[in-house]
Amino acid sequence: MDARLLDVLVCPLCKGPLVHDKAAQELICKADRLAFPIRDGIPIMWEDQARSILIDHP
């Protein structure tokens, strides 16, 4: 995924930053605990396509 695109993409729900998980091909919103899939290099930013994730907080 292009780093310039990551600089401008935000979570569609909270408008917070996203983290690129290269291995899982997902964009992660830690605030909303959602993972948005990347399919064929295209981020799918629809809430109904995201999956809930657990994030450990130290």
mmCIF file as gemmi writes it, N, C-alpha and C atoms, coordinates in Angstrom:
data_model
loop_
_atom_site.group_PDB
_atom_site.id
_atom_site.type_symbol
_atom_site.label_atom_id
_atom_site.label_alt_id
_atom_site.label_comp_id
_atom_site.label_asym_id
_atom_site.label_entity_id
_atom_site.label_seq_id
_atom_site.pdbx_PDB_ins_code
_atom_site.Cartn_x
_atom_site.Cartn_y
_atom_site.Cartn_z
_atom_site.occupancy
_atom_site.B_iso_or_equiv
_atom_site.pdbx_formal_charge
_atom_site.auth_seq_id
_atom_site.auth_asym_id
_atom_site.pdbx_PDB_model_num
ATOM 1 N N . MET Axp A 1 ? 0.846 -1.168 0 1 0 ? 1 A 1
ATOM 2 C CA . MET Axp A 1 ? 0 0 0 1 0 ? 1 A 1
ATOM 3 C C . MET Axp A 1 ? 0.893 1.232 0 1 0 ? 1 A 1
ATOM 4 N N . ASP Axp A 2 ? 0.509 2.206 -0.776 1 0 ? 2 A 1
ATOM 5 C CA . ASP Axp A 2 ? 1.262 3.45 -0.92 1 0 ? 2 A 1
ATOM 6 C C . ASP Axp A 2 ? 1.261 4.24 0.393 1 0 ? 2 A 1
ATOM 7 N N . ALA Axp A 3 ? 2.437 4.611 0.863 1 0 ? 3 A 1
ATOM 8 C CA . ALA Axp A 3 ? 2.561 5.356 2.125 1 0 ? 3 A 1
ATOM 9 C C . ALA Axp A 3 ? 1.838 6.695 2.061 1 0 ? 3 A 1
ATOM 10 N N . ARG Axp A 4 ? 1.792 7.315 0.883 1 0 ? 4 A 1
ATOM 11 C CA . ARG Axp A 4 ? 1.079 8.597 0.748 1 0 ? 4 A 1
ATOM 12 C C . ARG Axp A 4 ? -0.409 8.416 0.993 1 0 ? 4 A 1
ATOM 13 N N . LEU Axp A 5 ? -0.959 7.296 0.567 1 0 ? 5 A 1
ATOM 14 C CA . LEU Axp A 5 ? -2.374 7.019 0.803 1 0 ? 5 A 1
ATOM 15 C C . LEU Axp A 5 ? -2.63 6.82 2.293 1 0 ? 5 A 1
ATOM 16 N N . LEU Axp A 6 ? -1.733 6.123 2.963 1 0 ? 6 A 1
ATOM 17 C CA . LEU Axp A 6 ? -1.88 5.911 4.408 1 0 ? 6 A 1
ATOM 18 C C . LEU Axp A 6 ? -1.847 7.225 5.181 1 0 ? 6 A 1
ATOM 19 N N . ASP Axp A 7 ? -1.123 8.204 4.659 1 0 ? 7 A 1
ATOM 20 C CA . ASP Axp A 7 ? -1.046 9.507 5.322 1 0 ? 7 A 1
ATOM 21 C C . ASP Axp A 7 ? -2.374 10.254 5.308 1 0 ? 7 A 1
ATOM 22 N N . VAL Axp A 8 ? -3.225 9.992 4.319 1 0 ? 8 A 1
ATOM 23 C CA . VAL Axp A 8 ? -4.486 10.739 4.213 1 0 ? 8 A 1
ATOM 24 C C . VAL Axp A 8 ? -5.705 9.931 4.65 1 0 ? 8 A 1
ATOM 25 N N . LEU Axp A 9 ? -5.592 8.604 4.689 1 0 ? 9 A 1
ATOM 26 C CA . LEU Axp A 9 ? -6.732 7.789 5.109 1 0 ? 9 A 1
ATOM 27 C C . LEU Axp A 9 ? -6.93 7.863 6.619 1 0 ? 9 A 1
ATOM 28 N N . VAL Axp A 10 ? -8.184 7.951 7.031 1 0 ? 10 A 1
ATOM 29 C CA . VAL Axp A 10 ? -8.543 7.917 8.451 1 0 ? 10 A 1
ATOM 30 C C . VAL Axp A 10 ? -9.711 6.952 8.615 1 0 ? 10 A 1
ATOM 31 N N . CYS Axp A 11 ? -9.983 6.591 9.841 1 0 ? 11 A 1
ATOM 32 C CA . CYS Axp A 11 ? -11.126 5.737 10.139 1 0 ? 11 A 1
ATOM 33 C C . CYS Axp A 11 ? -12.404 6.473 9.734 1 0 ? 11 A 1
ATOM 34 N N . PRO Axp A 12 ? -13.291 5.821 9.003 1 0 ? 12 A 1
ATOM 35 C CA . PRO Axp A 12 ? -14.528 6.49 8.588 1 0 ? 12 A 1
ATOM 36 C C . PRO Axp A 12 ? -15.494 6.75 9.743 1 0 ? 12 A 1
ATOM 37 N N . LEU Axp A 13 ? -15.281 6.105 10.878 1 0 ? 13 A 1
ATOM 38 C CA . LEU Axp A 13 ? -16.18 6.297 12.018 1 0 ? 13 A 1
ATOM 39 C C . LEU Axp A 13 ? -15.707 7.406 12.946 1 0 ? 13 A 1
ATOM 40 N N . CYS Axp A 14 ? -14.461 7.304 13.401 1 0 ? 14 A 1
ATOM 41 C CA . CYS Axp A 14 ? -13.97 8.266 14.4 1 0 ? 14 A 1
ATOM 42 C C . CYS Axp A 14 ? -13.016 9.302 13.814 1 0 ? 14 A 1
ATOM 43 N N . LYS Axp A 15 ? -12.644 9.117 12.557 1 0 ? 15 A 1
ATOM 44 C CA . LYS Axp A 15 ? -11.692 10.007 11.87 1 0 ? 15 A 1
ATOM 45 C C . LYS Axp A 15 ? -10.289 9.929 12.47 1 0 ? 15 A 1
ATOM 46 N N . GLY Axp A 16 ? -10.03 8.861 13.218 1 0 ? 16 A 1
ATOM 47 C CA . GLY Axp A 16 ? -8.72 8.66 13.828 1 0 ? 16 A 1
ATOM 48 C C . GLY Axp A 16 ? -7.741 7.998 12.869 1 0 ? 16 A 1
ATOM 49 N N . PRO Axp A 17 ? -6.477 7.892 13.288 1 0 ? 17 A 1
ATOM 50 C CA . PRO Axp A 17 ? -5.439 7.297 12.44 1 0 ? 17 A 1
ATOM 51 C C . PRO Axp A 17 ? -5.624 5.793 12.28 1 0 ? 17 A 1
ATOM 52 N N . LEU Axp A 18 ? -5.063 5.285 11.193 1 0 ? 18 A 1
ATOM 53 C CA . LEU Axp A 18 ? -5.105 3.859 10.899 1 0 ? 18 A 1
ATOM 54 C C . LEU Axp A 18 ? -3.683 3.312 10.864 1 0 ? 18 A 1
ATOM 55 N N . VAL Axp A 19 ? -3.551 2.049 11.238 1 0 ? 19 A 1
ATOM 56 C CA . VAL Axp A 19 ? -2.262 1.36 11.201 1 0 ? 19 A 1
ATOM 57 C C . VAL Axp A 19 ? -2.364 0.264 10.15 1 0 ? 19 A 1
ATOM 58 N N . HIS Axp A 20 ? -1.363 0.191 9.269 1 0 ? 20 A 1
ATOM 59 C CA . HIS Axp A 20 ? -1.359 -0.815 8.213 1 0 ? 20 A 1
ATOM 60 C C . HIS Axp A 20 ? -0.768 -2.114 8.74 1 0 ? 20 A 1
ATOM 61 N N . ASP Axp A 21 ? -1.564 -3.166 8.741 1 0 ? 21 A 1
ATOM 62 C CA . ASP Axp A 21 ? -1.087 -4.508 9.084 1 0 ? 21 A 1
ATOM 63 C C . ASP Axp A 21 ? -0.782 -5.209 7.765 1 0 ? 21 A 1
ATOM 64 N N . LYS Axp A 22 ? 0.496 -5.206 7.381 1 0 ? 22 A 1
ATOM 65 C CA . LYS Axp A 22 ? 0.889 -5.756 6.083 1 0 ? 22 A 1
ATOM 66 C C . LYS Axp A 22 ? 0.613 -7.248 5.983 1 0 ? 22 A 1
ATOM 67 N N . ALA Axp A 23 ? 0.866 -7.982 7.054 1 0 ? 23 A 1
ATOM 68 C CA . ALA Axp A 23 ? 0.685 -9.436 7.03 1 0 ? 23 A 1
ATOM 69 C C . ALA Axp A 23 ? -0.774 -9.817 6.806 1 0 ? 23 A 1
ATOM 70 N N . ALA Axp A 24 ? -1.69 -9.122 7.481 1 0 ? 24 A 1
ATOM 71 C CA . ALA Axp A 24 ? -3.118 -9.437 7.373 1 0 ? 24 A 1
ATOM 72 C C . ALA Axp A 24 ? -3.8 -8.671 6.251 1 0 ? 24 A 1
ATOM 73 N N . GLN Axp A 25 ? -3.091 -7.724 5.626 1 0 ? 25 A 1
ATOM 74 C CA . GLN Axp A 25 ? -3.664 -6.865 4.596 1 0 ? 25 A 1
ATOM 75 C C . GLN Axp A 25 ? -4.926 -6.176 5.111 1 0 ? 25 A 1
ATOM 76 N N . GLU Axp A 26 ? -4.742 -5.446 6.217 1 0 ? 26 A 1
ATOM 77 C CA . GLU Axp A 26 ? -5.84 -4.717 6.846 1 0 ? 26 A 1
ATOM 78 C C . GLU Axp A 26 ? -5.346 -3.359 7.325 1 0 ? 26 A 1
ATOM 79 N N . LEU Axp A 27 ? -6.287 -2.434 7.469 1 0 ? 27 A 1
ATOM 80 C CA . LEU Axp A 27 ? -6.032 -1.158 8.12 1 0 ? 27 A 1
ATOM 81 C C . LEU Axp A 27 ? -6.732 -1.206 9.467 1 0 ? 27 A 1
ATOM 82 N N . ILE Axp A 28 ? -5.991 -0.949 10.524 1 0 ? 28 A 1
ATOM 83 C CA . ILE Axp A 28 ? -6.487 -1.102 11.888 1 0 ? 28 A 1
ATOM 84 C C . ILE Axp A 28 ? -6.79 0.259 12.501 1 0 ? 28 A 1
ATOM 85 N N . CYS Axp A 29 ? -7.995 0.385 13.061 1 0 ? 29 A 1
ATOM 86 C CA . CYS Axp A 29 ? -8.348 1.542 13.883 1 0 ? 29 A 1
ATOM 87 C C . CYS Axp A 29 ? -8.332 1.053 15.326 1 0 ? 29 A 1
ATOM 88 N N . LYS Axp A 30 ? -7.323 1.503 16.083 1 0 ? 30 A 1
ATOM 89 C CA . LYS Axp A 30 ? -7.205 1.063 17.474 1 0 ? 30 A 1
ATOM 90 C C . LYS Axp A 30 ? -8.315 1.648 18.337 1 0 ? 30 A 1
ATOM 91 N N . ALA Axp A 31 ? -8.747 2.867 18.041 1 0 ? 31 A 1
ATOM 92 C CA . ALA Axp A 31 ? -9.782 3.523 18.849 1 0 ? 31 A 1
ATOM 93 C C . ALA Axp A 31 ? -11.109 2.776 18.773 1 0 ? 31 A 1
ATOM 94 N N . ASP Axp A 32 ? -11.501 2.365 17.568 1 0 ? 32 A 1
ATOM 95 C CA . ASP Axp A 32 ? -12.777 1.669 17.384 1 0 ? 32 A 1
ATOM 96 C C . ASP Axp A 32 ? -12.628 0.155 17.407 1 0 ? 32 A 1
ATOM 97 N N . ARG Axp A 33 ? -11.374 -0.311 17.481 1 0 ? 33 A 1
ATOM 98 C CA . ARG Axp A 33 ? -11.08 -1.748 17.486 1 0 ? 33 A 1
ATOM 99 C C . ARG Axp A 33 ? -11.683 -2.449 16.268 1 0 ? 33 A 1
ATOM 100 N N . LEU Axp A 34 ? -11.386 -1.857 15.101 1 0 ? 34 A 1
ATOM 101 C CA . LEU Axp A 34 ? -11.87 -2.407 13.844 1 0 ? 34 A 1
ATOM 102 C C . LEU Axp A 34 ? -10.708 -2.616 12.884 1 0 ? 34 A 1
ATOM 103 N N . ALA Axp A 35 ? -10.841 -3.643 12.045 1 0 ? 35 A 1
ATOM 104 C CA . ALA Axp A 35 ? -9.867 -3.921 10.998 1 0 ? 35 A 1
ATOM 105 C C . ALA Axp A 35 ? -10.588 -3.859 9.658 1 0 ? 35 A 1
ATOM 106 N N . PHE Axp A 36 ? -10.14 -2.94 8.811 1 0 ? 36 A 1
ATOM 107 C CA . PHE Axp A 36 ? -10.725 -2.78 7.487 1 0 ? 36 A 1
ATOM 108 C C . PHE Axp A 36 ? -9.87 -3.552 6.484 1 0 ? 36 A 1
ATOM 109 N N . PRO Axp A 37 ? -10.48 -4.406 5.662 1 0 ? 37 A 1
ATOM 110 C CA . PRO Axp A 37 ? -9.698 -5.226 4.735 1 0 ? 37 A 1
ATOM 111 C C . PRO Axp A 37 ? -9.126 -4.408 3.581 1 0 ? 37 A 1
ATOM 112 N N . ILE Axp A 38 ? -8.019 -4.916 3.037 1 0 ? 38 A 1
ATOM 113 C CA . ILE Axp A 38 ? -7.444 -4.373 1.808 1 0 ? 38 A 1
ATOM 114 C C . ILE Axp A 38 ? -7.545 -5.49 0.786 1 0 ? 38 A 1
ATOM 115 N N . ARG Axp A 39 ? -8.273 -5.247 -0.283 1 0 ? 39 A 1
ATOM 116 C CA . ARG Axp A 39 ? -8.473 -6.273 -1.32 1 0 ? 39 A 1
ATOM 117 C C . ARG Axp A 39 ? -7.906 -5.775 -2.643 1 0 ? 39 A 1
ATOM 118 N N . ASP Axp A 40 ? -7.003 -6.543 -3.202 1 0 ? 40 A 1
ATOM 119 C CA . ASP Axp A 40 ? -6.345 -6.167 -4.457 1 0 ? 40 A 1
ATOM 120 C C . ASP Axp A 40 ? -5.744 -4.774 -4.37 1 0 ? 40 A 1
ATOM 121 N N . GLY Axp A 41 ? -5.181 -4.444 -3.202 1 0 ? 41 A 1
ATOM 122 C CA . GLY Axp A 41 ? -4.541 -3.154 -3.005 1 0 ? 41 A 1
ATOM 123 C C . GLY Axp A 41 ? -5.481 -2.002 -2.728 1 0 ? 41 A 1
ATOM 124 N N . ILE Axp A 42 ? -6.781 -2.286 -2.608 1 0 ? 42 A 1
ATOM 125 C CA . ILE Axp A 42 ? -7.784 -1.239 -2.382 1 0 ? 42 A 1
ATOM 126 C C . ILE Axp A 42 ? -8.358 -1.384 -0.979 1 0 ? 42 A 1
ATOM 127 N N . PRO Axp A 43 ? -8.222 -0.35 -0.139 1 0 ? 43 A 1
ATOM 128 C CA . PRO Axp A 43 ? -8.811 -0.418 1.2 1 0 ? 43 A 1
ATOM 129 C C . PRO Axp A 43 ? -10.331 -0.337 1.133 1 0 ? 43 A 1
ATOM 130 N N . ILE Axp A 44 ? -10.996 -1.247 1.813 1 0 ? 44 A 1
ATOM 131 C CA . ILE Axp A 44 ? -12.46 -1.28 1.869 1 0 ? 44 A 1
ATOM 132 C C . ILE Axp A 44 ? -12.862 -0.628 3.19 1 0 ? 44 A 1
ATOM 133 N N . MET Axp A 45 ? -13.341 0.602 3.117 1 0 ? 45 A 1
ATOM 134 C CA . MET Axp A 45 ? -13.549 1.42 4.31 1 0 ? 45 A 1
ATOM 135 C C . MET Axp A 45 ? -15.007 1.471 4.76 1 0 ? 45 A 1
ATOM 136 N N . TRP Axp A 46 ? -15.785 0.469 4.447 1 0 ? 46 A 1
ATOM 137 C CA . TRP Axp A 46 ? -17.181 0.404 4.88 1 0 ? 46 A 1
ATOM 138 C C . TRP Axp A 46 ? -17.253 -0.297 6.228 1 0 ? 46 A 1
ATOM 139 N N . GLU Axp A 47 ? -18.038 0.254 7.131 1 0 ? 47 A 1
ATOM 140 C CA . GLU Axp A 47 ? -18.158 -0.314 8.473 1 0 ? 47 A 1
ATOM 141 C C . GLU Axp A 47 ? -18.64 -1.76 8.438 1 0 ? 47 A 1
ATOM 142 N N . ASP Axp A 48 ? -19.557 -2.068 7.526 1 0 ? 48 A 1
ATOM 143 C CA . ASP Axp A 48 ? -20.093 -3.431 7.485 1 0 ? 48 A 1
ATOM 144 C C . ASP Axp A 48 ? -19.092 -4.447 6.921 1 0 ? 48 A 1
ATOM 145 N N . GLN Axp A 49 ? -17.986 -3.982 6.359 1 0 ? 49 A 1
ATOM 146 C CA . GLN Axp A 49 ? -16.938 -4.874 5.861 1 0 ? 49 A 1
ATOM 147 C C . GLN Axp A 49 ? -15.806 -5.048 6.873 1 0 ? 49 A 1
ATOM 148 N N . ALA Axp A 50 ? -15.794 -4.223 7.92 1 0 ? 50 A 1
ATOM 149 C CA . ALA Axp A 50 ? -14.745 -4.294 8.942 1 0 ? 50 A 1
ATOM 150 C C . ALA Axp A 50 ? -15.047 -5.424 9.919 1 0 ? 50 A 1
ATOM 151 N N . ARG Axp A 51 ? -13.985 -5.913 10.531 1 0 ? 51 A 1
ATOM 152 C CA . ARG Axp A 51 ? -14.169 -6.932 11.566 1 0 ? 51 A 1
ATOM 153 C C . ARG Axp A 51 ? -13.697 -6.359 12.9 1 0 ? 51 A 1
ATOM 154 N N . SER Axp A 52 ? -14.341 -6.79 13.955 1 0 ? 52 A 1
ATOM 155 C CA . SER Axp A 52 ? -13.954 -6.367 15.302 1 0 ? 52 A 1
ATOM 156 C C . SER Axp A 52 ? -12.68 -7.086 15.709 1 0 ? 52 A 1
ATOM 157 N N . ILE Axp A 53 ? -11.82 -6.379 16.408 1 0 ? 53 A 1
ATOM 158 C CA . ILE Axp A 53 ? -10.572 -6.975 16.872 1 0 ? 53 A 1
ATOM 159 C C . ILE Axp A 53 ? -10.38 -6.67 18.352 1 0 ? 53 A 1
ATOM 160 N N . LEU Axp A 54 ? -9.569 -7.487 18.992 1 0 ? 54 A 1
ATOM 161 C CA . LEU Axp A 54 ? -9.186 -7.254 20.382 1 0 ? 54 A 1
ATOM 162 C C . LEU Axp A 54 ? -7.805 -6.618 20.385 1 0 ? 54 A 1
ATOM 163 N N . ILE Axp A 55 ? -7.647 -5.581 21.172 1 0 ? 55 A 1
ATOM 164 C CA . ILE Axp A 55 ? -6.355 -4.913 21.295 1 0 ? 55 A 1
ATOM 165 C C . ILE Axp A 55 ? -5.954 -4.94 22.758 1 0 ? 55 A 1
ATOM 166 N N . ASP Axp A 56 ? -4.768 -5.477 23.017 1 0 ? 56 A 1
ATOM 167 C CA . ASP Axp A 56 ? -4.252 -5.516 24.389 1 0 ? 56 A 1
ATOM 168 C C . ASP Axp A 56 ? -3.692 -4.154 24.753 1 0 ? 56 A 1
ATOM 169 N N . HIS Axp A 57 ? -4.086 -3.667 25.914 1 0 ? 57 A 1
ATOM 170 C CA . HIS Axp A 57 ? -3.54 -2.415 26.434 1 0 ? 57 A 1
ATOM 171 C C . HIS Axp A 57 ? -2.698 -2.744 27.651 1 0 ? 57 A 1
ATOM 172 N N . PRO Axp A 58 ? -1.407 -2.325 27.64 1 0 ? 58 A 1
ATOM 173 C CA . PRO Axp A 58 ? -0.52 -2.66 28.773 1 0 ? 58 A 1
ATOM 174 C C . PRO Axp A 58 ? -0.921 -1.975 30.053 1 0 ? 58 A 1
